[in-house]
Amino acid sequence: MLLFAQFILCLTISTVAQGEAPSLTRLYPCGGSLGTTVAVTASGKFPTWPVQVDCHPAGLQWKPAAENGKFEVSIPSDAKEGIYLVRFYDAAGASSCKRFIVDHWPQLQEVEPNNVIGKSLAIPAIPHIVYGVLEKGGDVDVVRCTIAEGQTLVATLDANRVLRSPLDALLQVVDAKGNTLAQNIDAHGLDPQVVFKPKKAGDYFVRIMGFPESPDSTIGFVGNENCQYRLTLSAGPHLEGSLPLAVQAGQTTTLQAKGWNIPTEPIQWSVTPEAELREILLTHPTATGHLMLPVVPHPSTLEPAAADAPPLALPSTISGSISKPGEKDTVRFTAPADKTWRFSVESKSIGYSLDPLVLIQDSAGKTLQKTDDTGENRDPQFNWKAPAAGDYQLVIQDAEEQGSELHLYRITIQEVTPEVLIKSEADHVEGKVGMPLEVKFTVERKDGFAEPLQLEIVPNTVTPLPTDWMVTSTTSTNEGEAAKQVTLTINAPQAFSGKLKVLARSSTNSTTYPVISGAESSESLWLTVTP
C-alpha cells in the first residue's frame, strides 16, 4: 500500500570500506505514543554499528544505543500520527523499509511469561495499546483489563494487515476461570476484533494466539519473532470507518465517524489532503482506531439523502451504508453513450460487513445489469457501457438482505482507459563503482496499454546527480517478453548512497508514468554504490 506523496533526493557520497549491508527484519515495539521516548529493538544484521536511519515522514529522532540493534526513539508531541517507514543504511548498502506507528493513546509492551490467566499482563486503564510478539510455537499471550458496568469492550488486533506479520490471529475474551465469553478470528482480513459487553463489571482477560498466515500442516498455534501484534483495548469510541470512505485531492471533506461506542452526537472532522497523495491515514483525538482512505482525483460523495437528488456526473466515488436489513440505496447518474465505465465496489475487501449486490437500471427502472461476486471476490467489479446517453441508476443492497451501521460500501466509477503499473520487487539495490548495475522492473499493461516505455532518473535541482553518471534503459514494447519488463542500467564512477526517484516515459508522446518499488510501493529506490 503508498503512504506518502514524494521523496527528496538524499545522498551521501563518500569513500568507504566495502562490507555487508544492514538487513532489518523487525522493529519492536513497532510504534509509540506522542510525547514519549521508546526503547526499540531492531532485529536483523548490522555488521557496522551504529547504522544511519532514514525515516519518512521526518520528525522522529532515532538515537542508536551502544548495543547493536538498540535505539531510543523520541516522538515529539506534535509529530504526525500514522505509519512511518523506517530504513537503516550505511556505506555498504541499505535495508528494506519497516513500519513504525505513532498514535496518541498510552502504550505498553507485553512481558513474558503471560501465557496463563494467573500471569496475565495487567492493563492499568483503558483505552490502551499493547505491543506483543507470539515468539514461539504454542505461544499464547494474556492481558487483563477492568470493564465497568455498562461498558462495551472493543479489542482490535493489528497484525497481518497493518504490521505484515505472517499471522492469522485468534482473539478471545475469557473470565477468571478460562471460560470463553467471546472470540473472533477474521474481522479485518486475517486480523480479529472482539466486541464484548459483560453482564457485570469486573476483570476480564483477552487471549491472543494465532495460526500461520498461509495454512500448512502445523498443528497448534504458531509463533516466531516476526509474529508481532498491536492490540488496542477501548471502552470508548472506536473508529471502524467513516462517511464518506474517500476524500478528493486538494478539497476539504467533512467525515462522520462510524464504529463502536459512537455517541449520539456525531463525531465529525474535516481533512484536506495534498493533491499528490494517493491515500491518507486518519485518527481522531476522542476515538481509538484509525482509517486509511483513498485520495481520489474526482468528487467523493455520499449516497443521496433524497430520491429526487440530481444525477451524479462521472467519474465519481460514492460512499454509503445499508443500515437496516432489506434496505436498498439508489444513486442516479448521467452517462454518455461513447464511454465504458469501470464500477469497483468495495466492502468485504476493506473490512466491512456488506455482501454487495449491484444493479444498473435505466430511468424507467428496467435492470440492464446485475452483478454479485467477481470470481472468489465478494466485492463486484465490472465494466459497463450505456446503450444510449442519458440518466441511469445504480442500486446497491446486501445479497443476504442484512444491514447494520457497519454495512459500509465504497463505489468508484471511472472511465476505462489504458493503464500501466511499473514496479521493482526490491526497494534497495547495491552496485560497485565503475560496474554496470542492472535494476529490473516488471511492467503490467492493462486495458490495451501499448506505449513503448523507457526508464529515467528524475532530475533533482537541490542535490543533482554527478554529470559523469551513465544511465541507460531498455525499451518495453508491446510485444513478447519486452512488454512485461524494462531494465534501468546505472554506471557510477564514484561511491553513492541515497534515494533515487525513477519514472517511465513513453518514447512516442513523452507522457510519464510513476514507478514504484518494494512492498510499500514506494516512489523511491535506495541505491548504494561501493568502491
N, C-alpha and C positions, 0 to 999 in steps of 0.2 A: 504494500500500500504505500503514495507520495505525501510526505508530511511537511514539506517546506517549499518555498517558491523558487529560490535561486541561490547560487553559490558564488562567492567572490574568490577568485583565484588566489590561493595562498601557497607560496612556495618558499622553500628554503634551499639554497644552492650552497653546497659545501663539499669539501673533500674529506672522506671518512674511510675508515677501515671497513672492508666487507664483512658481513656476518649474517646470521639468521634473522629474518624479520619477526616481529612480535605477532603472536596469534592470540585472539580473545574469544573465549567460548562462553563466558558468563560474567555478569556483574551481579554481586549480591551484597546487600539488597539492591534491587534494580529500581530504586526510587527513594524519594524522601519528601519531607514537608517543607513548605515555605518557611524561611527564617530559621532553619536548623542547619547543623553540620552533621553529616552522616559518615560513619566509617564504612567504606565499601571495599570488598574483596573482589579482585578480578581473577578469574580462572583462565588458564591458558599457558602460553610460554612467552617469557620475556627475557631473552638471553642478555639484553643490555638493559640495565635498570639505573635510573628511572627512565621510563618512556615519556614521550610527549603526548598530549591529549588534544584531539580535535573534537569539539562538542558543538552540535548545532541544534537549535539556535544557541547563540552565545549567551553568557550571563552566569553560568555556574563555574565555580572555582574548584579545579581538581588538583589537590596538593598531594604528590606522592610521598609516602612514608619511607622510612629506611628499609623496611621489609619488602621484599619483592612481591608485587601484586596487591599492595595495600595503598589505599587512598583516603584522604579526608576530603569530602565533597561539601563545600559551603553553598547553600541555596539562599540567595537574598530573599527578603520578604516581598520584594516587588518583582521577582522573577516570573516569567511566563509559566502558567500551568500547562501541562501536557506532556507529550513524548519528545524526548531529546535523543538524538542519535550520537553515539559516542564511539570514537575510533582511537586506537593507540598507534603511534608511529615512531620510527627512529630513522637513522640514515640508511638502514638495511631494507626497510620496507614498512608496510602498514598492515593492520588487522582489518577484518570486516567490521561493520558497524553493529553495535548492540543498543538496545533501547533502555532508557532511564526515564522514569515517570515522576513528574513533580505534581503534587496535589497540596491542598491546604488543610487537610484533616490530620489529626495526630496519628502517628505510625509507630509500630514496633516490630521486632523480629521474633519468630518462634525460637524457643530454647529447648533443646533436647535434654533428657528424654521427656516427651509429651505425647506418647502413643496410647496412653490409657487415661481414663477419667480421673483417676487419683493423682496423676501427674500432669494434668492439663494446664495449659498456659492461661493465666487469669488476665482478662481484659479489664483495665481499670475503669473504663467507661465507654459507652458507645454514643456517637459514631467513632470508629477506629478502623485503621487499615493494618493488616498483619501480613508481613512478608515471610515466606517459608519455603522449604525445599523438602520434597519426598526423596531422601538421599539414597535409599536402597530398596531392593525388592521387599515387599511386605510392609513398608513404612506406612504408618497412619499418624497424622497429627491431630491433636485435640485441643481446642480452646474453649474457655469458659466465659460466659457473659451473663450479666444480670438483666432480666427483662421485667419492667414494671407492669403493673396491672393496666390492661387496655392497650399496651403497645404491640405493634407488629414488627417482628424482626425480619429484616431483609439481609440475607447473607449471599453475597455475589463473589464468585471466584473468577479471577482473570488468570489464565494460564496459556492455553493453546492459541487463542485468537489474538490476544494483545501482547503476550510475552514470547510467543512462538515456542512454548515448551512442548516437548513430544509427549503430551499427556491428554488422556480423555478422563477428566477428573469426576469423582463422585463426591457429593456433599450431603451430609446428614445432620439433622438436629436430633439429639437424644436427651433423655433425662438422666438423673444421677444413677439409675440402675442399668443404664445402657439400652433402654427401650427406644426404638426408632420412632420418632414422632412425625418427621417429615424428611423427604430426601429428593434429590434430583441429580440427573447425570448430564443432560444435554439441553440447556436453556438457550445459550448463545453459541451456536456452533457446537463445539465439544466442551464448552465451559458451562458449569452448572450454576444454578441460582435457587435458593430456597426462601420462600416467603412463609413465615410461620407466626401465628397468633396463639400464644399459650392460653390455656383455660385459667391459669393463675400465675401470679407474679413469682419470680424465683430465679435460681441459677439454671441455665441450660447449657448444653455442650454441643459444639459444632465439630464434626469429624471430617477430615479431608483425606482422601485416598484416591488412587487412580489406576487406570488401565493404560496399555500402550496406545499411542495416537493411531497407529495402524494395527488392527487386530492381528495377533500371531498365536503361537502355541503356548504363550505364557499362561500359567495357571496361578492366580493370586494377583496381588497388587504390585504395580511396577514402581521402580524408583531408581534414580541416579542423580548426579549433581546438576543435570540440566532440567530436572523436573521441578522447576520453581513455580511459585504461585503468588498471587496478590489477593488476599481475602478482605473484602470490605463488609463491615458489620454496621448496620444502621437501624434505628427505630424511628427515624425521621424521614423527611422527603428523600427519595432516591430516584435519580433520573434514569429512565429507560428509553425515552425518545422525546420528540418534540413535534409540534405542528407549526410550520411545515418541516419536512425532513430534508430540505436542501436550501441553500442560500445562493442568491445571484451575485456574481462577481462585481465588486465596486458599488453595490447597492446595500442600503440598510434594510435588514429583515428583522421583524419582531417575532420571537419564538415563544411558544407556550409549552411549558414542561408537561411531559406525560411520564407516568411511572407509578411508583408505590408510595403510599403515605402522602400523596399530594394534597395540600389543604384545599378547602372550599374556595378560598380566594386564589385565583390562578397565579402561578409563578411565571412571570414573563420577563424577558430581557431582549435587548437588541444587539445585533452584530453587523459589522460592515467589513466583509473580507476583502483583502487586497485582490486586485484583478489577476495577479499571477498565480494565486493559489488554486490547487485542484480539490483540496479538501481541508477541513478545519476541525480541530478538536476543541470542544466547548465544555466548560464546567459552570456551576452556579454556586455562589457563596453559601446558600442556605440548603443545598442538596448534595448528597453523595452521588457518586457515579459520574459518567462523562458521556459525551456524544461525539461521534465522528461523522460529520455531514459533508456531502459533496458540495463543491463550489461550481455552479453551472453558469454558462455564458448567456443564458436566456432567462426569461421570467420564471420564478418559482412561486406557485400559487397554492391556495387551499381549495379543497372541494367546495363548489358553490353552496352558499347557505340557502339560496332561493332557486326554485325550479325555473324561474324566468330570467336567471342571470344571463348576461350576454355571452355568446360563444367565445371561447379562447382562440387566440391566434397561435399558430405553431411556428417554431418549436416551443415547448413548454415542459416544465416539471410540475406535476400535481401531487399533493400530499393529502391524506385524509385518514379516517378510521371507520371501520364497521363496528360501531359501538354497541349494537344490540343484535341478538340472533335474528336472522332473516332480513336484516337491513340491506339496502342497495344504495350505492351512490351513483349519481348520473352527472356526467360532465359533458357539456356541449362544446363543440369545437368546429372551426371552419377549415376546410381542406381544399386545395386546388386539385385539378384533375391530372396534372402532369408530374407529380412528385410521389415517390414512395417513402413511407414513414416507418421508422422502427419504433415499436412500442416495447419498452423494457419495464416490467412490473416487478417490484421488489417488496417482500415482506419476510417470508421464511428465511431467505438468504441473508437478511440483515438483522435477524434476531427477534422478529415479531411473530404473532400468532396466526395471522390470516393465511388461509389457503386460497389464493386468488382465483376467481373465475371471472373472465373478462369478455364482454360482448361489445361489438361495434354495430350500431344501428343507424339507419337513415333517419331523416327528420320525422317520418311517419311512424317510427318505432319498429320497422322491419329489421330483423337481425341479419347482418351481412357477414359477420364473422364471430365465431365463438371459440375461445381458447382457454384451456385449463393448464395442464402441466406441459413443460417443454422437455421431452425426454424424461430423465430422472429428476429434473429440477421442478420443484413445486411452484416456482415463480415463472409465469409465462413470458416469453419473448417472441415477437413475431413482426413480420413486415406486412404493411398494408398500403394499398393504393386506392384512392377514392375513384369510384366509377364515373363520377362527374363532379365538377366543382360545386361546393355548397356546404351546408351545415349538417353535421353528424353528431352522434352522441356516443360516449363511452360509458358503459355500465359495469361497475365492479361490485362483486359480492363474495362472500365466503362459500367455497364449494360445499361445505358441510352445514351451511346456514348457521354458523356460530358467530359470536360477536362479543367484544369487550373493548375497554379503553385502550388495550394494547394490541388490538387487531389493526395495527397501523400499516399503511402502504405508501409507496412512492412510485409514481408512474412517470417515466421520462419519454417524451415523444420528440424524436429528432429525424431530420431527413436522412435517408440512406445515401451516403456519399463514400467514395473510395477512401480507405484509411490504411495506415501502416503503423506497426509497432516495431521499433528497433531497440534491441536490448543486449547487454552483456551480462552473463551469469555472475561474473565477479565484479565487485566494486573497488578492487585494487589490483594493480599489476606491477611487476618488477622487471627491470631490464638492466643492461650494463652499458657503460659509456662506449660509444662508437660501434655498437652492435645493433642491428635492426631488431625491434621488438614488435611482434605482430599481436594486435588485440582484435579478437574475433567477436562479431556481433551477429545475432540472429535477426532475420527480417521476416515479419509476419504480415503478409498482404491480405487485405480484406475488401470485399465488395468491389472487386475489379481494379484495385490499385495497381497501376502498371508503370509508374515513373521509374526511370533509371536513377539510382542513388549513389552518391559518394559521401564519405565522411570527412569532416574537418574539425579542427580545434577552434573554439570560439575565441577571437582576439580579446584581450583584456588590456585596457589602456593604463590601468593603475600599476599592474605588475606584468608587463608583456613578456612573452617567451623570448629567449635569445634568438636572434635572427639567423644563426647558423644551424638551427634545428632543421632536419629533413623530415617532413610529414607527407605521406602519400596514402592513397586509398584505392582499393579495388572498386569496381563498379558492380552494383547489384542490379542486374537487368531483370526483365520479367519472364525469363525463360530458364528452365532447368534448375540446377542447384544454385546458380548465381542469384536466383530470385529469393532464396532463403537465407542468404548470408552476405556479409560485407566485412572487409578487413581493413583496419587502420594500422599503418606501419609507421613507427616513430624511431628515428635515429638521432640520439642526443650526444653531442660531443663533450658534455660536462655533467657532473653529478646533479641530481634533482630530486626533490621530494615535495609533493603538493597536489592540489586538486586541479583537474582539467575538466572543462565542460566541452562536450562533443555534440555536434549536431550533424544531421544528414541534409544534403542539398540535392534537389533534382537537377540533373545535368541538362534537362530540356527547357525548364522555365525558371530555374533558380529558387523555387519555393523551398523553404527549410522545414524540417521536421525534428521534433525532440528525440533525444537518445537517452535511454535510462540504463542504470547499472545496478546489479545486486538484488538481494532480497527485498530491500526497501525502495526499489525503483527510484534510486537517486539520480538526479540530473548531473552529478559529478562523478568522476572516476579518479581515484587516487593513484598517481604514478610515482614510482621510485626508480631512479637510475643511479646505480652504484658504479664506482671506478672499476 
